[in-house]
Amino acid sequence: MAPVTAEVDLLVIGAGAAGIAAARTAQAAGRSLLVLEARDRVGGRAWTDATTLGAPFDLGATWLHEAGANPLTPLALGAAPFDHDTVRSHRCFIGDRPATAAEMADYDATYGRFHGHLAARRAPGRSAGEAAPQGGPWDATVAHWEGEVICAAPLGAMDLDDFLDTQLSGPNLLLPGGLGPLLESLAAALPIRFGAVVERVDWSAPRIAVEGSFGRVTAGALVVTIPTSLLAGEAIRFDPPLPADILQAAHDLPLGLLSKIGLKAAGPDRLDLPDFGGLERQVADPADPAMSFVAWPFGQDHVMGFLGGEAASALSGQGTAAFHAHALAELRRAFGRRAEQAIRTDVAAMHDWGADPFARGAYSHARPGRAAARVTLATPLEQGRLCFAGEACHPRYAATLAGAWDSGRQAAQAAIAATERVGSRL
Ligand SMILES: Cc1cc2nc3c(=O)[nH]c(=O)nc-3n(C[C@H](O)[C@H](O)[C@H](O)COP(=O)(O)OP(=O)(O)OC[C@H]3O[C@@H](n4cnc5c(N)ncnc54)[C@H](O)[C@@H]3O)c2cc1C
């Protein structure tokens, strides 16, 4: 590939949701721009595998949460979004038997008590784990779901204020074709250089210079959207070094891990689970490596399985076969040998986000006492000449596509204003 030398108004690093939103904002404002993306595709942590299972399977982001306020909802209307909440059901196993109706009612009520309990104990610096109720028959199971599964990390690792401020409601939309194609279509008209791993940013001069083996690009302003895991790991060298509070903010917003696997039916047996039906099991310890499943979405012949937190980290790097074996063992707990006959052992779809060099995790949470880090990281430097964006920068929709998209838009607006102020527009 020929090295690139270019001069643009606005440069964007990363073509995930935040980078696409930033670039579209700059393009709509008539600015010259370039997006540098390390991978050979757009979408970042939103990526759909269209082939392995014979049906689209989202390897990363899956739902458009809180659809009424989600900036991607109006952009997804052509992709036949489906409100999962209208058909939501779940079954929970206690050992090898399904919970009774009375036990399920108690389980469901525990969620309401859990959230009320945490809200009543809100206090600066407290971890969500410290505030969580304990001792009830379902407390550990709810803590496991709310921590390891939903937030990709244990409740004890995350700040209570941040946990409460980033709670999401429905509707939760699923796209039959997956979220990857949506982001591809939104990026279709953008100038993107693929395979461009940014190694160095020199922001000492009025025009910012960005370098890597792809070449050198200068710009009036720069929006950086790489995950906080990479920012904290100093995967990109900044000259001069980033201010200490920015680097600290990246450290204070680590990425937990949620791993997702697609399992394919071997035959007609649907394990008595309805389409879109949820499957869980009761745990005695939130750190139990229990998996949650959503069966047969859109009537397709696959099941989505989720494993989060330290259990997911323990399997990261061991390959799809190890995760596949863990998922089958989980299903065997509920269905015995029937699971082995119902689910294929020779095919599975997954991506190891923990081992992915351009992600190093799934999505961010704030460490206890560090909820303000999201605003710190989102605050433009040098009046907008250098801006950070991405899911971790959003104090309300952190960890989601909505947060990534909105923060990308906001960063681009600040960057565009900066280029106007210093007259660095070409
Ligand atoms: C398993 C899983 C399930 C999820 N489920 C949901 C869900 O249901 N709903 C939801 O809203 N969100 C979900 N998320 C979170 C969602 O995927 C992210 O919040 C969102 O995609 C983050 O977008 P972003 O633009 O901030 O970062 P990214 O998508 O990570 O984009 C950053 C881009 O920067 C690139 N990059 C990195 N380093 C460099 C470099 N040095 N040079 C150039 N480019 C670089 C990366 O390749 C990447 O493309 C899930 C994530 C995972 C992993």
PDBQT file of the ligand as one rigid body, heavy atoms in Angstrom, charges set to zero:
ROOT
HETATM    1  C1  LIG A 501     -19.457  -8.644  23.396  1.00  0.00    +0.000 C 
HETATM    2  C2  LIG A 501     -19.918  -7.209  23.369  1.00  0.00    +0.000 A 
HETATM    3  C3  LIG A 501     -21.270  -6.942  23.478  1.00  0.00    +0.000 A 
HETATM    4  C4  LIG A 501     -21.719  -5.615  23.446  1.00  0.00    +0.000 A 
HETATM    5  N1  LIG A 501     -23.065  -5.371  23.480  1.00  0.00    +0.000 NA
HETATM    6  C5  LIG A 501     -23.522  -4.119  23.265  1.00  0.00    +0.000 A 
HETATM    7  C6  LIG A 501     -24.903  -3.887  23.048  1.00  0.00    +0.000 A 
HETATM    8  O1  LIG A 501     -25.718  -4.812  23.047  1.00  0.00    +0.000 OA
HETATM    9  N2  LIG A 501     -25.308  -2.600  22.828  1.00  0.00    +0.000 N 
HETATM   10  C7  LIG A 501     -24.419  -1.554  22.791  1.00  0.00    +0.000 A 
HETATM   11  O2  LIG A 501     -24.846  -0.398  22.573  1.00  0.00    +0.000 OA
HETATM   12  N3  LIG A 501     -23.101  -1.762  22.971  1.00  0.00    +0.000 NA
HETATM   13  C8  LIG A 501     -22.631  -3.009  23.192  1.00  0.00    +0.000 A 
HETATM   14  N4  LIG A 501     -21.296  -3.243  23.299  1.00  0.00    +0.000 N 
HETATM   15  C9  LIG A 501     -20.384  -2.088  23.398  1.00  0.00    +0.000 C 
HETATM   16  C10 LIG A 501     -20.156  -1.419  22.043  1.00  0.00    +0.000 C 
HETATM   17  O3  LIG A 501     -19.705  -2.375  21.124  1.00  0.00    +0.000 OA
HETATM   18  C11 LIG A 501     -19.123  -0.318  22.229  1.00  0.00    +0.000 C 
HETATM   19  O4  LIG A 501     -19.531   0.558  23.263  1.00  0.00    +0.000 OA
HETATM   20  C12 LIG A 501     -18.925   0.528  20.970  1.00  0.00    +0.000 C 
HETATM   21  O5  LIG A 501     -18.832  -0.286  19.831  1.00  0.00    +0.000 OA
HETATM   22  C13 LIG A 501     -17.638   1.346  21.136  1.00  0.00    +0.000 C 
HETATM   23  O6  LIG A 501     -17.452   2.178  20.016  1.00  0.00    +0.000 OA
HETATM   24  P1  LIG A 501     -16.184   3.128  19.982  1.00  0.00    +0.000 P 
HETATM   25  O7  LIG A 501     -16.213   3.851  18.704  1.00  0.00    +0.000 OA
HETATM   26  O8  LIG A 501     -16.085   3.892  21.255  1.00  0.00    +0.000 OA
HETATM   27  O9  LIG A 501     -14.912   2.139  20.028  1.00  0.00    +0.000 OA
HETATM   28  P2  LIG A 501     -14.485   1.013  18.979  1.00  0.00    +0.000 P 
HETATM   29  O10 LIG A 501     -15.659   0.388  18.369  1.00  0.00    +0.000 OA
HETATM   30  O11 LIG A 501     -13.533   0.127  19.699  1.00  0.00    +0.000 OA
HETATM   31  O12 LIG A 501     -13.713   1.828  17.857  1.00  0.00    +0.000 OA
HETATM   32  C14 LIG A 501     -12.370   2.234  18.003  1.00  0.00    +0.000 C 
HETATM   33  C15 LIG A 501     -11.643   1.965  16.700  1.00  0.00    +0.000 C 
HETATM   34  O13 LIG A 501     -10.289   2.394  16.846  1.00  0.00    +0.000 OA
HETATM   35  C16 LIG A 501      -9.465   1.482  16.122  1.00  0.00    +0.000 C 
HETATM   36  N5  LIG A 501      -8.099   1.597  16.612  1.00  0.00    +0.000 N 
HETATM   37  C17 LIG A 501      -7.599   1.141  17.779  1.00  0.00    +0.000 A 
HETATM   38  N6  LIG A 501      -6.291   1.460  17.868  1.00  0.00    +0.000 NA
HETATM   39  C18 LIG A 501      -5.966   2.116  16.739  1.00  0.00    +0.000 A 
HETATM   40  C19 LIG A 501      -4.759   2.712  16.264  1.00  0.00    +0.000 A 
HETATM   41  N7  LIG A 501      -3.609   2.690  16.964  1.00  0.00    +0.000 N 
HETATM   42  N8  LIG A 501      -4.769   3.306  15.039  1.00  0.00    +0.000 NA
HETATM   43  C20 LIG A 501      -5.915   3.347  14.293  1.00  0.00    +0.000 A 
HETATM   44  N9  LIG A 501      -7.086   2.802  14.714  1.00  0.00    +0.000 NA
HETATM   45  C21 LIG A 501      -7.106   2.209  15.929  1.00  0.00    +0.000 A 
HETATM   46  C22 LIG A 501     -10.119   0.143  16.398  1.00  0.00    +0.000 C 
HETATM   47  O14 LIG A 501      -9.732  -0.805  15.441  1.00  0.00    +0.000 OA
HETATM   48  C23 LIG A 501     -11.606   0.488  16.337  1.00  0.00    +0.000 C 
HETATM   49  O15 LIG A 501     -12.131   0.289  15.048  1.00  0.00    +0.000 OA
HETATM   50  C24 LIG A 501     -20.804  -4.548  23.317  1.00  0.00    +0.000 A 
HETATM   51  C25 LIG A 501     -19.440  -4.829  23.180  1.00  0.00    +0.000 A 
HETATM   52  C26 LIG A 501     -19.004  -6.143  23.207  1.00  0.00    +0.000 A 
HETATM   53  C27 LIG A 501     -17.533  -6.417  23.017  1.00  0.00    +0.000 C 
ENDROOT
TORSDOF 0
